[in-house]
Amino acid sequence: MTTQSITELFDLSGKGALVTGGALGIGQAISFRLAEAGAAVLIADVNLDAAKQTVQEIESRGGRAQAIAADVSSGKDAERAVQTAADAFGRLDILVNNAGIFPLVPVLDVDEATWDRVIDINLKGSFLFAQAAGRQMAADGRGGKIINIASVDGIHPNGVATHYNASKGGVIMLTKALALELAPHQILVNAVAPGGIATPGGENARTQVSETTGVPAQAMVDGWLARVPLRRMGEPDDIAKVVFFLASGAADFVSGEIIVTDGGYLLS
C-alpha cells in the first residue's frame, strides 16, 4: 500500500476538470479552487462572456482554464463539452455538476414551463453531463470523480419552490445511483448540499419573491439566519473547499455520499 503525503493528496496537477455553471457564484469559486490546486479547468456556461472573464482571472493567478458555451439541458452540449475537455487537457478526471436555477415560486403559481425548465437544467442536466463524463472516464480507464451540487432543499423543503426542491431531491438520488453503477469503473460520485449561500443568483431570487409577496428581501435573509447555528450565510468558497476535498486524493474511498454544508441549518 502506497501512502501519499498531504501535499500529494491535495495536488491536482495534471488533471483535467469540467465545471458546469462555472462562470459565477459557487461555480466560479469551485473553478478557482480546482485551478489553484493545479487542475486544468474547462468552464461550461450559458454566459460565455462571464466564463471567459473567469478564465482570465484563473490565468492571471497562474492557472490553466478554458471556456465553452453550453446549455446543460442539451445532450449534444454535454458530449461536446466533455470532448472539448478531453481534447484540450488530454484527459478528464473531474466533473462538477454545478449549473442550476432556483426561481422561487409558490406551488400554486408554478406553471408547466417553469417546472420543465428547472427539472431540465438541475436534474436532467446533471444526468447528461455525468453520463457523458462517465463514458469518457470509463473509456480512458483511469477512473474519476463526479461531484454534484445538490441542496439542503432536496432534503428539507424550503416552502416556496416545490419544483426546485424536487429537482435537488432528484440530484441526491441520482448521485447515489450513479455511484453504485459507476463504481466498477473506479468513478466516484458524491454531492455537496449547500445551505444558504451569498450569491448574486440568490439575491436576485429573493428580490423577485419580495416583489411578488411584499416581504422585504432582508427579512427573508434574517429568517434564514435565525435557523443557522453559525449565524451567517455561507460564502461560495465554503462550498468550493468541500468540492475540492471530494476531488482530491483525500476522498479516494468516498462515494455515494451527500455532504451537507449549511452552517448547521438542518439541525434546527
Buried (B, 14 or more C-beta within 10 A) or exposed (E): EEEEEEEEBBBBEEBBBBBBBBBBBBBBBBBBBBBBBBBBBBBBBBBBEBBBBBBEBBEEEEBBBBBBBBBBBBBEBBBBBBEBBBEBBEBBBBBBBBBBBBBBBEEEEBEEEBBEBBBBBBBBBBBBBBBBBBEBBBEBEBBBBBBBBBBBBBBBBBEBBBBBBBBBBBBBBBBBBBBEEBBEBBBBBBBBBBBBBBBEBBEBBBEBBBEEEEEEBEEBBEEBBEBBEEEEBBBBBBBBBBBBBBBBBBBEEBBBBBBBBBBEBBEE
